[in-house]
Amino acid sequence: MVIQNNQVRLQADHIKGVLVISAAGQVHGMNAREFHDNLYKEIIASGNLVVLDLEKLSYINSAGLRSILLVAKTLRGRNARFVLCSLSDSVKEIFKIAGFDKIIEVFESRSDAIATATIAD
């Protein structure tokens, strides 16, 4: 499923039993709520493994970080595993400054995230 809104695009795929959601564009105050709502729609029916691939995300602000944190908390409440992968250098820096790299597992590549998530299942 492809969902596109104000400057952010989400693509959801199932790979080896793992829900992989790819985000592209920018997440900021003007579209963070839509970003959250669309992410939530994808994860609500997901299994126990979710990977959020941020390779093509060029920008995220605190509103976007909050959206990701809320999704992570929702999944933890369901005992589901949630990981991030493929962060660009600028997005990775934002996650480190905010301390999110200590809250949510981050992998260098999609294949690493899927392999680790699959092994842990």
C-alpha positions in Angstrom: 0.0 0.0 0.0 1.3 3.5 -0.9 0.1 6.5 1.2 1.2 9.9 0.2 0.5 13.2 1.9 2.0 16.6 2.4 5.7 15.9 1.6 5.9 12.4 3.0 5.2 9.1 1.3 4.8 5.7 2.9 5.1 2.3 1.2 4.2 -0.9 3.1 5.4 -4.3 2.1 5.6 -7.7 3.8 9.1 -9.3 3.4 9.8 -12.7 5.1 6.8 -12.2 7.4 8.0 -8.8 8.5 6.0 -5.6 7.9 8.4 -3.1 6.3 7.2 0.5 6.0 9.4 2.8 3.9 9.1 6.5 4.4 10.3 9.1 1.9 10.3 12.9 2.0 10.0 15.0 5.1 8.1 14.8 8.4 7.4 18.2 10.0 4.7 20.0 12.0 2.4 20.4 9.0 2.2 16.6 8.2 3.3 14.8 11.4 -0.3 14.0 12.4 -1.1 12.5 9.0 2.3 10.6 9.1 1.3 9.2 12.5 -2.2 8.3 11.4 -1.0 6.5 8.3 1.7 4.6 10.2 -0.8 3.6 12.7 -3.2 2.3 10.0 -0.4 0.1 8.7 0.7 -1.3 12.1 -2.7 -1.9 13.6 -3.1 -5.1 11.6 0.6 -6.0 11.6 2.2 -9.1 13.1 4.9 -9.0 15.8 7.7 -7.6 13.6 7.7 -4.1 12.1 10.6 -2.3 10.4 10.4 1.4 9.6 12.9 2.1 6.7 13.9 5.8 6.7 16.5 5.6 3.9 14.6 8.2 1.8 13.5 10.4 4.6 15.4 13.6 4.3 14.1 15.5 7.3 12.2 14.9 10.6 11.4 17.3 13.4 10.2 16.8 17.0 6.6 16.2 15.8 7.7 13.4 13.6 9.9 11.9 16.4 6.8 12.0 18.6 4.8 10.1 16.0 7.5 7.4 15.8 7.7 7.2 19.6 3.9 6.7 19.8 4.0 4.0 17.2 6.8 2.3 19.1 4.8 2.5 22.4 1.7 1.0 20.7 3.7 -1.9 19.3 5.5 -2.5 22.7 2.1 -2.6 24.3 1.2 -5.5 21.9 4.6 -7.2 22.6 5.6 -6.5 19.0 9.1 -5.7 17.9 9.7 -2.3 16.2 13.0 -1.3 14.6 14.3 1.4 12.4 16.8 1.1 9.5 18.7 2.9 6.8 18.7 6.4 8.4 20.5 9.1 6.4 23.3 10.9 8.2 21.2 13.9 8.9 18.2 11.9 10.2 20.6 9.7 12.2 22.0 12.8 13.9 18.6 14.0 14.9 17.8 10.6 16.4 21.0 10.6 18.3 20.6 14.1 19.7 17.0 13.2 20.8 18.3 9.9 22.4 16.0 7.8 20.2 18.8 5.5 19.2 18.8 4.4 22.8 15.0 3.8 22.9 14.4 2.2 19.5 16.8 -0.3 17.8 18.4 1.2 14.7 20.0 -1.0 11.9 22.3 0.2 9.1 20.3 -1.6 6.4 16.9 -3.1 5.7 18.4 -6.5 5.3 20.1 -6.4 8.7 16.8 -5.3 10.3 14.8 -8.0 8.7 17.4 -10.7 9.4 17.7 -9.6 13.1 14.0 -9.3 13.5 13.4 -12.7 11.9 16.1 -14.4 14.1 14.6 -12.9 17.3 11.1 -14.0 16.5 
